[in-house]
Amino acid sequence: MSTNSAPVYMDNSATTRPFPEVIEAMTDVYREQFGNPSSLHWMGYEAEKLVSKARRSVASLLGTGEDQVYFTSGGTEANNWAIFGSLRSAGERYKHVVTSAVEHPSILATMEYLEQLGYRVSVAPVDRYGRVNPEEVLSLVAEDTCLVSVMYVQNEIGAVQPCAEIGAGLSEMGPRRPRFHVDAVQGFARLEIDVSKWGIDLISISSHKIHGPKGMGALYIRKGVPMHPLIFGGGQEQGLRSGTENVPAIVGFGVACDIWAQIAHQVRDNLYNLRKRLISGIAGVFPDAVLNGPPLENVAPHIVNFSFPGFRGETLLNALEQRNVFVSTGSACSSRKSKPSPVVLALGKSEAEALSAIRFSMSPFTTAEEVDITVSALEDALKELGPWRRKLT
C-alpha cells in the first residue's frame, strides 16, 4: 500500500477550509470588536456596522437587497425556517407541500414530521440523472399548496435542478400561487442564481460550504412575503430571528462572499476541468465504475459521485483515508448511518450500487495534482481490496 504524505481533502461538499482572510477577519472581531450590536454605546455601534457590511456582501453575491437577507445558524435552520415559517404564516387552509425525492435530509426529515402533523406532502420523482421534471413538479400543485421546495444543486450527485423553469411556472399561476423555496446551500457562490427572474421567494444558504465559518447561514426572504419567526426574544434580524448576532461568524461569512465575488467565474471553469479529469481518471482505473448524476450538462462543477460495483463505499472510504485521501459516502448529515443513499436509490440504482457510492467534492484549493493523487490512491485501494470484491446484485 502506497501512502500519500500530504492530505488530499476531497470532501468539500461536507465542509470547506476557511479562507485565510476569513480567519483573520474573525480573529480581529474576537479580539478587538466584540461588542453586542444591540448595545447603545460605540462598541455596539461598531459591531452593528460590521454586521451591516457583511449583510451587504452576502446580499450582493446573492443578487438581492440587504434588507432581504436574514442570518441564521446555518443551512439546516434556514431550511426549517423556510418551511415552518411559511406554513405558520399561511394559516390552516394551506396544508400541502411539494418537494423532490432528492432533497437534503434537513428538508426530507422536516417533510416526514409535517406528515405526522397532518400535512400532505407530494414528492416529485427524479430521472436517472437526479433531475426533476419541472412540469411534473407543477402538476403536483393543488389549491391548498403552501410551498414548493426544490433544491438548486443536489449535494450528493451534483445534479442542478431546473429552478428557473419551476419558478416561471409558479409565477404564471398568479398572486395566489404557492411560495417557492430553493435550498441553494451547494449552489450558492459556485453557480449563478437569479433571484428575481427565477421567481424565488425563499433561498437557504450556508457559510461553511463556501470557505466561511461553520454555524452561520442565511435565509433570503423576498420583500413582501409574510414570514413567521421560529425564534422569539430580543427582536434581532428585523424581529424575525431573535438572538444576539454571532458577529465573528457573520463577518467571516461576508468576507467569504467578497472573495467569491472576485473568483467565482475563474474557479467555476477550473472546477469543471478538474471534474472532467477526475471522471476520466476513475473510468481509466476502474471501467466498471458507474457515474451517478449528470455526466456533462446540468451538473455542479465540484461534485463527482461514483458507484463501485462489488465494493462497499464505507470500505473504500476507509481505504482512501489510509492513503491520506478524504472523501465521503454521501451527505455529511447522514453519512455515519450504514444505509444505502436514498439519493442514489432515487436514480433507479440498486441497493448494492447505492451502498458502493463514493462522493468526491472539490474546492478552489483543489489542484490537478491532487486529482491525480486521488485517482492513484483509488487504484491502489481497489487493487488491495480486489480479492474481496463481490458480484453486483
Order of alpha helices (4+ residues) and beta strands (2+ residues): beta-alpha-alpha-beta-alpha-beta-alpha-beta-alpha-beta-alpha-beta-beta-beta-alpha-beta-beta-alpha-beta-alpha-alpha-beta-alpha
